[in-house]
Amino acid sequence: MKSFVKALFLDRDGVINKDHGYVYQIQSFDFIDGIFDLTREAINNRYKIIVVTNQSGIGRGFYTESQFKKLNVWMCSRFEIENVKIDKVYFCSSHPTFGIGKYKVDDYRRKPKPGMFFDAQKDLNINLNQSILIGDKMSDMKAGINAGIGTRLLFSTRKEIISNKNNNLFKKITSLTEAKLYL
C-alpha cells in the first residue's frame, strides 16, 4: 500500500506572485518576497508543492488557456532555478456568473469548493489533514476548510479585521517567512 504524503498548497496570485489582477504575462509576474525560501524549506520537510489557482480570466475571455500554460511553464522553470520543484498546478478557468460559453459553469474545482484539493489527493496520494494551504482570500480558506486541509494560513498584509472564530479556522500571517513556522 502506498503511503500518503503531505503537501504545501499555494494559491498563485497573491501568494506566489503579486496580484495585479488577471496576471497572464511574464512581464506582469512579480514573485512575492520569501516564496523561494518557503518552498525550499517545505521540500526539506518532505512536502509536495502544489499550486491551486482560480483563473477565471480564461473563462471571462481576458486571456487564453494557452497563455496561462505558457506563463505556468515559465513560473515553474523559475522555481527550478531556485531548486524547487512544483509537483503540480491545478487551475479552474470557469466562473458561474461571468464565464463565457462553456466557462459559465459552477465548477466543483473553483474555490471555495474543494475540487482541486480532492484532485490532488487522488493524483498524488496527499494526506489533506497533514497538509498546509496558504491563500490570500477567504475563498481560499473556505476551500481549505471544505477539503479538510489541516493547516490554513491566510497571507495578508492588510490591516482590516478578518473574522476567524477563536482562531481555529485559519491563522493570519503577514509574511511568507512567518509561514515557515508551520512546516
Residue, then its C-alpha position, 0 to 999 in steps of 0.5 A: m500500500k502506498s503511503f500518503v504524503k503531505a503537501l504545501f498548497l499555494d494559491r498563485d496570485g497573491v501568494i506566489n506572485k503579486d496580484h495585479g489582477y488577471v496576471y497572464q504575462i511574464q512581464s506582469f509576474d512579480f514573485i512575492d518576497g520569501i516564496f523561494d525560501l518557503t518552498r525550499e524549506a517545505i521540500n526539506n520537510r518532505y512536502k509536495i508543492i502544489v499550486v491551486t489557482n482560480q483563473s477565471g480570466i480564461g473563462r471571462g475571455f481576458y486571456t487564453e488557456s494557452q497563455f496561462k500554460k505558457l506563463n505556468v511553464w515559465m513560473c515553474s522553470r523559475f522555481e527550478i532555478e531556485n531548486v524547487k520543484i512544483d509537483k503540480v498546478y491545478f487551475c479552474s478557468s470557469h466562473p458561474t456568473f461571468g464565464i463565457g460559453k462553456y466557462k459559465v459553469d459552477d465548477y466543483r474545482r473553483k474555490p471555495k469548493p474543494g475540487m482541486f484539493f480532492d484532485a490532488q489527493k487522488d493524483l498524488n496520494i496527499n494526506l489533506n489533514q497533514s497538509i498546509l494551504i496558504g491563500d490570500k482570500m477567504s475563498d481560499m480558506k473556505a476551500g481549505i476548510n471544505a477539503g479538510i486541509g489541516t493547516r490554513l494560513l491566510f497571507s495578508t498584509r492588510k490591516e482590516i479585521i478578518s473574522n476567524k472564530n477563536n482562531n481555529l479556522f485559519k491563522k493570519i500571517t503577514s509574511l511568507t517567512e512567518a509561514k515557515l513556522y508551520l512546516 
